Amino acid sequence: MKRLGDRALALVAALICALPIGVIALAVKLTSPGPVLYWSDRVGRRNGVFHMPKFRSMRVGAPAVATHLLTDPAQYLTPIGSWLRKTSLDELPQLWSIIRGDMSFVGPRPALFNQDDLIALRTEHGVHELMPGLTGWAQVNGRDELPIPEKVKLDAEYLRRRSFWFDLRILWLTLVKVLRRDGVAH
């Protein structure tokens, strides 16, 4: 049931956001050389790897690591990269991943393919069985500011508490966090 709801909501959201998506794509193209989308290898359900799109906020050639591991992430940002990240608009192309069935609206954020510590800890706690999400319980409780063990603790709590109403609560809290720009690293 959740899968069907995710797909329907993602299709509606994609239609509603078609104009903003087009404007953002044009802005990315006009402000820095390279592709509009950045496709990263992410770890999904049962630790399967899938390709997740984002609007490109980093310059071509930036290291493929979590932003918090970069010494000076600002040096890699495109002219509009910081704004895209602060507004979370770089995440809009992930509607495609939801439509495809690689992601859900709510679940643990998909790990980068090379975040071995996060992947191992999630597997140890059974979180790897969940479909990754556009947002999740860890995102509304700290987002980029959380250390990995705390993220996994919150992901495991989501695994135990997941329900339609809990997902609605997380979506509402996500909207509030995005509008306030809380917990965004860069």
ZAVO-586671 format. One record per residue: x, y, z of N, C-alpha, C in turn. Coordinates in steps of 0.2 Angstrom, whole numbers, padded with zeros to 4 digits, m for minus. Example, Ala and Ser with C-alpha at 12.3 -4.5 7.8 and 13.67 -1.06 7.14 Angstrom:
BEGIN
nx 0066; ny m0028; nz 0039; cax 0062; cay m0022; caz 0039; cx 0066; cy m0016; cz 0039
nx 0064; ny m0011; nz 0035; cax 0068; cay m0005; caz 0036; cx 0064; cy 0000; cz 0039
This chain:
BEGIN
nx 0004; ny m0006; nz 0000; cax 0000; cay 0000; caz 0000; cx 0004; cy 0006; cz 0000
nx 0010; ny 0006; nz 0004; cax 0014; cay 0012; caz 0005; cx 0017; cy 0013; cz m0002
nx 0019; ny 0008; nz m0006; cax 0023; cay 0009; caz m0012; cx 0018; cy 0012; cz m0017
nx 0012; ny 0010; nz m0017; cax 0007; cay 0013; caz m0022; cx 0006; cy 0020; cz m0020
nx 0005; ny 0022; nz m0014; cax 0004; cay 0029; caz m0012; cx 0010; cy 0033; cz m0013
nx 0016; ny 0030; nz m0012; cax 0022; cay 0034; caz m0014; cx 0022; cy 0036; cz m0022
nx 0021; ny 0031; nz m0026; cax 0021; cay 0032; caz m0033; cx 0016; cy 0037; cz m0035
nx 0010; ny 0036; nz m0033; cax 0005; cay 0041; caz m0035; cx 0007; cy 0048; cz m0032
nx 0009; ny 0049; nz m0026; cax 0011; cay 0056; caz m0023; cx 0017; cy 0058; cz m0027
nx 0022; ny 0054; nz m0029; cax 0027; cay 0057; caz m0033; cx 0025; cy 0059; cz m0040
nx 0021; ny 0055; nz m0043; cax 0018; cay 0058; caz m0050; cx 0015; cy 0064; cz m0049
nx 0011; ny 0065; nz m0044; cax 0007; cay 0072; caz m0043; cx 0012; cy 0077; cz m0042
nx 0017; ny 0076; nz m0037; cax 0022; cay 0081; caz m0035; cx 0026; cy 0083; cz m0041
nx 0028; ny 0078; nz m0046; cax 0032; cay 0079; caz m0052; cx 0028; cy 0084; cz m0056
nx 0022; ny 0083; nz m0057; cax 0018; cay 0087; caz m0061; cx 0017; cy 0094; cz m0059
nx 0016; ny 0094; nz m0052; cax 0015; cay 0101; caz m0049; cx 0022; cy 0105; cz m0049
nx 0027; ny 0101; nz m0049; cax 0034; cay 0104; caz m0048; cx 0037; cy 0105; cz m0055
nx 0034; ny 0103; nz m0061; cax 0037; cay 0103; caz m0067; cx 0040; cy 0109; cz m0069
nx 0037; ny 0115; nz m0068; cax 0039; cay 0121; caz m0070; cx 0045; cy 0123; cz m0065
nx 0045; ny 0123; nz m0059; cax 0051; cay 0124; caz m0055; cx 0057; cy 0119; cz m0056
nx 0055; ny 0113; nz m0058; cax 0061; cay 0108; caz m0060; cx 0064; cy 0111; cz m0066
nx 0060; ny 0113; nz m0071; cax 0063; cay 0116; caz m0077; cx 0067; cy 0122; cz m0076
nx 0065; ny 0126; nz m0072; cax 0068; cay 0133; caz m0071; cx 0075; cy 0131; cz m0067
nx 0075; ny 0127; nz m0062; cax 0081; cay 0125; caz m0059; cx 0086; cy 0121; cz m0063
nx 0083; ny 0117; nz m0067; cax 0088; cay 0114; caz m0072; cx 0091; cy 0119; cz m0077
nx 0088; ny 0124; nz m0079; cax 0091; cay 0129; caz m0083; cx 0096; cy 0133; cz m0079
nx 0094; ny 0135; nz m0073; cax 0099; cay 0138; caz m0069; cx 0105; cy 0135; cz m0068
nx 0105; ny 0128; nz m0066; cax 0111; cay 0124; caz m0065; cx 0115; cy 0124; cz m0072
nx 0112; ny 0123; nz m0077; cax 0115; cay 0123; caz m0084; cx 0119; cy 0130; cz m0085
nx 0115; ny 0135; nz m0084; cax 0118; cay 0142; caz m0086; cx 0123; cy 0144; cz m0081
nx 0124; ny 0141; nz m0075; cax 0128; cay 0144; caz m0070; cx 0135; cy 0140; cz m0069
nx 0135; ny 0134; nz m0072; cax 0141; cay 0130; caz m0071; cx 0142; cy 0125; cz m0077
nx 0148; ny 0123; nz m0079; cax 0148; cay 0118; caz m0085; cx 0147; cy 0111; cz m0082
nx 0144; ny 0107; nz m0086; cax 0143; cay 0100; caz m0084; cx 0136; cy 0099; cz m0084
nx 0134; ny 0092; nz m0083; cax 0127; cay 0090; caz m0083; cx 0123; cy 0094; cz m0078
nx 0116; ny 0094; nz m0079; cax 0111; cay 0097; caz m0074; cx 0110; cy 0092; cz m0068
nx 0110; ny 0086; nz m0069; cax 0109; cay 0081; caz m0064; cx 0116; cy 0077; cz m0062
nx 0116; ny 0076; nz m0056; cax 0122; cay 0072; caz m0053; cx 0119; cy 0065; cz m0051
nx 0121; ny 0060; nz m0054; cax 0119; cay 0053; caz m0052; cx 0124; cy 0050; cz m0048
nx 0122; ny 0049; nz m0041; cax 0126; cay 0045; caz m0037; cx 0124; cy 0038; cz m0035
nx 0129; ny 0034; nz m0034; cax 0128; cay 0027; caz m0032; cx 0126; cy 0027; cz m0025
nx 0120; ny 0025; nz m0023; cax 0117; cay 0025; caz m0017; cx 0115; cy 0018; cz m0015
nx 0115; ny 0017; nz m0008; cax 0114; cay 0010; caz m0005; cx 0106; cy 0010; cz m0003
nx 0102; ny 0006; nz m0006; cax 0095; cay 0005; caz m0005; cx 0093; cy m0001; cz m0001
nx 0087; ny m0003; nz m0002; cax 0084; cay m0008; caz 0002; cx 0089; cy m0015; cz 0001
nx 0090; ny m0018; nz 0007; cax 0094; cay m0024; caz 0007; cx 0101; cy m0023; cz 0004
nx 0103; ny m0017; nz 0005; cax 0110; cay m0015; caz 0003; cx 0111; cy m0015; cz m0005
nx 0106; ny m0015; nz m0009; cax 0107; cay m0015; caz m0016; cx 0109; cy m0008; cz m0018
nx 0113; ny m0007; nz m0023; cax 0115; cay m0001; caz m0025; cx 0111; cy 0002; cz m0031
nx 0109; ny 0008; nz m0031; cax 0105; cay 0011; caz m0036; cx 0107; cy 0018; cz m0038
nx 0105; ny 0021; nz m0043; cax 0108; cay 0027; caz m0046; cx 0103; cy 0032; cz m0044
nx 0105; ny 0037; nz m0039; cax 0100; cay 0042; caz m0037; cx 0102; cy 0049; cz m0040
nx 0097; ny 0052; nz m0043; cax 0098; cay 0059; caz m0046; cx 0097; cy 0065; cz m0041
nx 0101; ny 0070; nz m0042; cax 0100; cay 0076; caz m0038; cx 0102; cy 0082; cz m0043
nx 0100; ny 0088; nz m0042; cax 0102; cay 0093; caz m0046; cx 0109; cy 0094; cz m0044
nx 0114; ny 0095; nz m0049; cax 0121; cay 0096; caz m0047; cx 0122; cy 0102; cz m0043
nx 0125; ny 0102; nz m0037; cax 0126; cay 0107; caz m0033; cx 0134; cy 0108; cz m0032
nx 0138; ny 0103; nz m0035; cax 0145; cay 0103; caz m0034; cx 0148; cy 0104; cz m0041
nx 0154; ny 0107; nz m0041; cax 0157; cay 0107; caz m0048; cx 0159; cy 0100; cz m0050
nx 0160; ny 0099; nz m0057; cax 0162; cay 0093; caz m0060; cx 0169; cy 0091; cz m0057
nx 0170; ny 0085; nz m0055; cax 0176; cay 0083; caz m0053; cx 0177; cy 0084; cz m0045
nx 0171; ny 0086; nz m0042; cax 0172; cay 0086; caz m0034; cx 0172; cy 0078; cz m0032
nx 0175; ny 0077; nz m0026; cax 0176; cay 0070; caz m0024; cx 0169; cy 0067; cz m0022
nx 0168; ny 0061; nz m0023; cax 0162; cay 0057; caz m0022; cx 0162; cy 0055; cz m0015
nx 0162; ny 0059; nz m0010; cax 0161; cay 0058; caz m0003; cx 0156; cy 0062; cz 0000
nx 0154; ny 0060; nz 0006; cax 0149; cay 0064; caz 0010; cx 0152; cy 0071; cz 0011
nx 0148; ny 0076; nz 0011; cax 0150; cay 0083; caz 0011; cx 0154; cy 0084; cz 0018
nx 0152; ny 0081; nz 0023; cax 0155; cay 0082; caz 0030; cx 0163; cy 0080; cz 0030
nx 0164; ny 0075; nz 0025; cax 0171; cay 0073; caz 0024; cx 0176; cy 0077; cz 0021
nx 0173; ny 0082; nz 0017; cax 0177; cay 0087; caz 0013; cx 0180; cy 0092; cz 0018
nx 0187; ny 0094; nz 0017; cax 0190; cay 0099; caz 0021; cx 0187; cy 0106; cz 0020
nx 0185; ny 0108; nz 0014; cax 0182; cay 0114; caz 0012; cx 0177; cy 0113; cz 0007
nx 0171; ny 0111; nz 0009; cax 0166; cay 0109; caz 0004; cx 0164; cy 0115; cz 0000
nx 0164; ny 0121; nz 0002; cax 0162; cay 0127; caz m0001; cx 0166; cy 0128; cz m0008
nx 0172; ny 0126; nz m0008; cax 0177; cay 0127; caz m0014; cx 0174; cy 0123; cz m0020
nx 0170; ny 0118; nz m0018; cax 0167; cay 0113; caz m0024; cx 0160; cy 0115; cz m0026
nx 0157; ny 0120; nz m0022; cax 0150; cay 0122; caz m0024; cx 0150; cy 0126; cz m0030
nx 0144; ny 0125; nz m0034; cax 0143; cay 0129; caz m0040; cx 0140; cy 0135; cz m0038
nx 0140; ny 0140; nz m0042; cax 0137; cay 0147; caz m0040; cx 0130; cy 0146; cz m0036
nx 0126; ny 0142; nz m0038; cax 0119; cay 0141; caz m0035; cx 0119; cy 0135; cz m0031
nx 0125; ny 0131; nz m0030; cax 0125; cay 0125; caz m0026; cx 0123; cy 0126; cz m0019
nx 0125; ny 0131; nz m0015; cax 0123; cay 0132; caz m0008; cx 0116; cy 0134; cz m0008
nx 0113; ny 0138; nz m0012; cax 0106; cay 0139; caz m0012; cx 0102; cy 0133; cz m0013
nx 0104; ny 0129; nz m0018; cax 0100; cay 0123; caz m0019; cx 0100; cy 0118; cz m0013
nx 0106; ny 0118; nz m0010; cax 0106; cay 0113; caz m0004; cx 0102; cy 0116; cz 0002
nx 0103; ny 0123; nz 0003; cax 0099; cay 0126; caz 0009; cx 0092; cy 0125; cz 0008
nx 0089; ny 0126; nz 0002; cax 0082; cay 0125; caz 0001; cx 0080; cy 0118; cz 0000
nx 0085; ny 0113; nz m0001; cax 0083; cay 0106; caz m0002; cx 0080; cy 0105; cz m0009
nx 0081; ny 0110; nz m0014; cax 0078; cay 0109; caz m0020; cx 0083; cy 0105; cz m0025
nx 0089; ny 0104; nz m0022; cax 0093; cay 0099; caz m0026; cx 0090; cy 0092; cz m0026
nx 0086; ny 0091; nz m0021; cax 0083; cay 0084; caz m0020; cx 0077; cy 0082; cz m0025
nx 0074; ny 0087; nz m0028; cax 0068; cay 0086; caz m0032; cx 0068; cy 0081; cz m0037
nx 0074; ny 0080; nz m0040; cax 0074; cay 0074; caz m0045; cx 0074; cy 0067; cz m0042
nx 0074; ny 0067; nz m0035; cax 0073; cay 0060; caz m0032; cx 0066; cy 0058; cz m0033
nx 0061; ny 0062; nz m0035; cax 0055; cay 0060; caz m0036; cx 0055; cy 0054; cz m0041
nx 0060; ny 0055; nz m0046; cax 0061; cay 0049; caz m0051; cx 0062; cy 0043; cz m0047
nx 0067; ny 0043; nz m0042; cax 0068; cay 0037; caz m0039; cx 0063; cy 0034; cz m0035
nx 0058; ny 0038; nz m0033; cax 0052; cay 0036; caz m0029; cx 0047; cy 0033; cz m0035
nx 0046; ny 0036; nz m0040; cax 0042; cay 0033; caz m0046; cx 0045; cy 0026; cz m0048
nx 0052; ny 0026; nz m0049; cax 0055; cay 0020; caz m0051; cx 0054; cy 0014; cz m0046
nx 0053; ny 0016; nz m0039; cax 0053; cay 0011; caz m0034; cx 0060; cy 0010; cz m0030
nx 0065; ny 0014; nz m0031; cax 0071; cay 0014; caz m0028; cx 0071; cy 0017; cz m0021
nx 0066; ny 0022; nz m0020; cax 0065; cay 0025; caz m0014; cx 0058; cy 0026; cz m0012
nx 0057; ny 0028; nz m0006; cax 0050; cay 0030; caz m0003; cx 0051; cy 0037; cz m0001
nx 0045; ny 0040; nz 0000; cax 0045; cay 0047; caz 0003; cx 0048; cy 0047; cz 0010
nx 0047; ny 0042; nz 0014; cax 0049; cay 0042; caz 0021; cx 0053; cy 0035; cz 0022
nx 0059; ny 0036; nz 0025; cax 0063; cay 0030; caz 0026; cx 0070; cy 0033; cz 0028
nx 0075; ny 0029; nz 0029; cax 0082; cay 0031; caz 0030; cx 0085; cy 0034; cz 0024
nx 0088; ny 0040; nz 0024; cax 0091; cay 0043; caz 0018; cx 0096; cy 0038; cz 0016
nx 0097; ny 0037; nz 0009; cax 0101; cay 0032; caz 0006; cx 0108; cy 0034; cz 0007
nx 0112; ny 0029; nz 0009; cax 0119; cay 0030; caz 0010; cx 0123; cy 0030; cz 0004
nx 0128; ny 0034; nz 0004; cax 0133; cay 0034; caz m0002; cx 0136; cy 0027; cz m0002
nx 0138; ny 0024; nz m0008; cax 0140; cay 0018; caz m0009; cx 0147; cy 0016; cz m0005
nx 0150; ny 0022; nz m0003; cax 0157; cay 0021; caz 0000; cx 0156; cy 0023; cz 0008
nx 0150; ny 0024; nz 0010; cax 0149; cay 0025; caz 0018; cx 0149; cy 0018; cz 0021
nx 0154; ny 0015; nz 0021; cax 0155; cay 0008; caz 0024; cx 0152; cy 0007; cz 0031
nx 0154; ny 0012; nz 0035; cax 0153; cay 0013; caz 0042; cx 0145; cy 0013; cz 0043
nx 0142; ny 0018; nz 0040; cax 0135; cay 0018; caz 0040; cx 0131; cy 0012; cz 0038
nx 0133; ny 0009; nz 0032; cax 0130; cay 0003; caz 0029; cx 0131; cy m0002; cz 0034
nx 0136; ny m0003; nz 0037; cax 0137; cay m0009; caz 0042; cx 0133; cy m0008; cz 0048
nx 0133; ny m0002; nz 0051; cax 0129; cay m0001; caz 0057; cx 0121; cy m0002; cz 0055
nx 0119; ny 0000; nz 0049; cax 0112; cay 0000; caz 0048; cx 0110; cy m0008; cz 0047
nx 0115; ny m0012; nz 0044; cax 0114; cay m0019; caz 0043; cx 0113; cy m0022; cz 0049
nx 0118; ny m0020; nz 0054; cax 0118; cay m0023; caz 0061; cx 0111; cy m0022; cz 0064
nx 0108; ny m0017; nz 0063; cax 0102; cay m0015; caz 0066; cx 0095; cy m0017; cz 0062
nx 0096; ny m0020; nz 0056; cax 0091; cay m0022; caz 0052; cx 0088; cy m0016; cz 0048
nx 0091; ny m0010; nz 0048; cax 0088; cay m0004; caz 0045; cx 0089; cy m0005; cz 0037
nx 0093; ny m0010; nz 0035; cax 0095; cay m0011; caz 0028; cx 0089; cy m0014; cz 0024
nx 0084; ny m0017; nz 0028; cax 0078; cay m0020; caz 0026; cx 0073; cy m0014; cz 0023
nx 0074; ny m0008; nz 0025; cax 0069; cay m0003; caz 0024; cx 0071; cy 0000; cz 0017
nx 0065; ny 0003; nz 0014; cax 0066; cay 0007; caz 0008; cx 0069; cy 0013; cz 0010
nx 0074; ny 0016; nz 0007; cax 0077; cay 0022; caz 0008; cx 0072; cy 0028; cz 0007
nx 0073; ny 0034; nz 0010; cax 0068; cay 0039; caz 0009; cx 0070; cy 0046; cz 0007
nx 0066; ny 0050; nz 0004; cax 0068; cay 0056; caz 0003; cx 0069; cy 0060; cz 0009
nx 0065; ny 0058; nz 0014; cax 0066; cay 0061; caz 0021; cx 0065; cy 0055; cz 0026
nx 0067; ny 0057; nz 0032; cax 0067; cay 0051; caz 0037; cx 0067; cy 0054; cz 0044
nx 0066; ny 0050; nz 0049; cax 0066; cay 0052; caz 0056; cx 0073; cy 0055; cz 0058
nx 0078; ny 0053; nz 0055; cax 0085; cay 0056; caz 0057; cx 0085; cy 0063; cz 0054
nx 0082; ny 0064; nz 0048; cax 0083; cay 0070; caz 0045; cx 0079; cy 0076; cz 0049
nx 0074; ny 0074; nz 0052; cax 0070; cay 0079; caz 0056; cx 0072; cy 0080; cz 0063
nx 0077; ny 0075; nz 0064; cax 0080; cay 0076; caz 0071; cx 0088; cy 0078; cz 0071
nx 0090; ny 0081; nz 0066; cax 0097; cay 0083; caz 0065; cx 0100; cy 0083; cz 0058
nx 0097; ny 0080; nz 0054; cax 0100; cay 0080; caz 0047; cx 0107; cy 0079; cz 0046
nx 0111; ny 0083; nz 0043; cax 0118; cay 0083; caz 0042; cx 0122; cy 0083; cz 0048
nx 0119; ny 0086; nz 0054; cax 0123; cay 0087; caz 0060; cx 0124; cy 0081; cz 0064
nx 0120; ny 0076; nz 0063; cax 0121; cay 0070; caz 0067; cx 0127; cy 0065; cz 0066
nx 0130; ny 0063; nz 0071; cax 0135; cay 0058; caz 0070; cx 0132; cy 0051; cz 0068
nx 0135; ny 0047; nz 0064; cax 0133; cay 0041; caz 0061; cx 0129; cy 0036; cz 0066
nx 0132; ny 0035; nz 0072; cax 0128; cay 0031; caz 0077; cx 0121; cy 0033; cz 0079
nx 0121; ny 0040; nz 0080; cax 0115; cay 0043; caz 0081; cx 0110; cy 0043; cz 0076
nx 0112; ny 0043; nz 0069; cax 0108; cay 0043; caz 0063; cx 0105; cy 0035; cz 0063
nx 0109; ny 0031; nz 0065; cax 0107; cay 0024; caz 0064; cx 0102; cy 0022; cz 0070
nx 0103; ny 0025; nz 0076; cax 0099; cay 0024; caz 0081; cx 0092; cy 0027; cz 0080
nx 0091; ny 0033; nz 0076; cax 0085; cay 0035; caz 0074; cx 0082; cy 0031; cz 0068
nx 0086; ny 0029; nz 0064; cax 0084; cay 0025; caz 0058; cx 0080; cy 0018; cz 0061
nx 0084; ny 0015; nz 0066; cax 0081; cay 0009; caz 0070; cx 0075; cy 0011; cz 0073
nx 0074; ny 0017; nz 0076; cax 0068; cay 0019; caz 0080; cx 0062; cy 0019; cz 0074
nx 0064; ny 0022; nz 0068; cax 0059; cay 0022; caz 0063; cx 0057; cy 0015; cz 0061
nx 0061; ny 0011; nz 0061; cax 0060; cay 0004; caz 0059; cx 0055; cy 0001; cz 0064
nx 0055; ny 0002; nz 0070; cax 0051; cay 0000; caz 0075; cx 0044; cy 0003; cz 0075
nx 0044; ny 0010; nz 0074; cax 0038; cay 0014; caz 0075; cx 0034; cy 0015; cz 0068
nx 0037; ny 0013; nz 0062; cax 0034; cay 0015; caz 0056; cx 0027; cy 0014; cz 0055
nx 0023; ny 0019; nz 0053; cax 0016; cay 0018; caz 0052; cx 0014; cy 0024; cz 0047
nx 0008; ny 0024; nz 0045; cax 0005; cay 0029; caz 0040; cx 0006; cy 0036; cz 0044
nx 0004; ny 0036; nz 0050; cax 0003; cay 0042; caz 0054; cx 0010; cy 0045; cz 0056
nx 0015; ny 0040; nz 0057; cax 0022; cay 0042; caz 0059; cx 0025; cy 0045; cz 0053
nx 0024; ny 0042; nz 0047; cax 0026; cay 0045; caz 0040; cx 0023; cy 0052; cz 0039
nx 0017; ny 0053; nz 0041; cax 0014; cay 0059; caz 0040; cx 0017; cy 0065; cz 0044
nx 0018; ny 0062; nz 0051; cax 0022; cay 0067; caz 0055; cx 0029; cy 0069; cz 0053
nx 0032; ny 0064; nz 0050; cax 0039; cay 0065; caz 0047; cx 0039; cy 0070; cz 0041
nx 0034; ny 0069; nz 0037; cax 0033; cay 0073; caz 0031; cx 0032; cy 0080; cz 0033
nx 0027; ny 0081; nz 0038; cax 0026; cay 0088; caz 0041; cx 0032; cy 0091; cz 0044
nx 0036; ny 0087; nz 0048; cax 0042; cay 0090; caz 0051; cx 0047; cy 0092; cz 0046
nx 0047; ny 0088; nz 0041; cax 0052; cay 0089; caz 0035; cx 0050; cy 0096; cz 0032
nx 0044; ny 0097; nz 0031; cax 0042; cay 0103; caz 0028; cx 0044; cy 0109; cz 0032
nx 0043; ny 0109; nz 0039; cax 0045; cay 0114; caz 0044; cx 0052; cy 0115; cz 0043
nx 0056; ny 0109; nz 0044; cax 0064; cay 0110; caz 0044; cx 0066; cy 0113; cz 0037
nx 0063; ny 0111; nz 0031; cax 0065; cay 0114; caz 0025; cx 0064; cy 0121; cz 0025
nx 0058; ny 0123; nz 0027; cax 0056; cay 0131; caz 0027; cx 0061; cy 0135; cz 0032
nx 0063; ny 0132; nz 0037; cax 0067; cay 0135; caz 0042; cx 0075; cy 0134; cz 0040
nx 0076; ny 0130; nz 0035; cax 0083; cay 0128; caz 0033; cx 0087; cy 0125; cz 0039
nx 0084; ny 0121; nz 0043; cax 0087; cay 0119; caz 0049; cx 0091; cy 0113; cz 0047
nx 0097; ny 0112; nz 0050; cax 0102; cay 0106; caz 0049; cx 0105; cy 0105; cz 0043
nx 0106; ny 0110; nz 0039; cax 0109; cay 0110; caz 0032; cx 0116; cy 0111; cz 0033
nx 0120; ny 0107; nz 0031; cax 0128; cay 0108; caz 0032; cx 0130; cy 0113; cz 0027
nx 0128; ny 0113; nz 0020; cax 0131; cay 0118; caz 0015; cx 0126; cy 0119; cz 0010
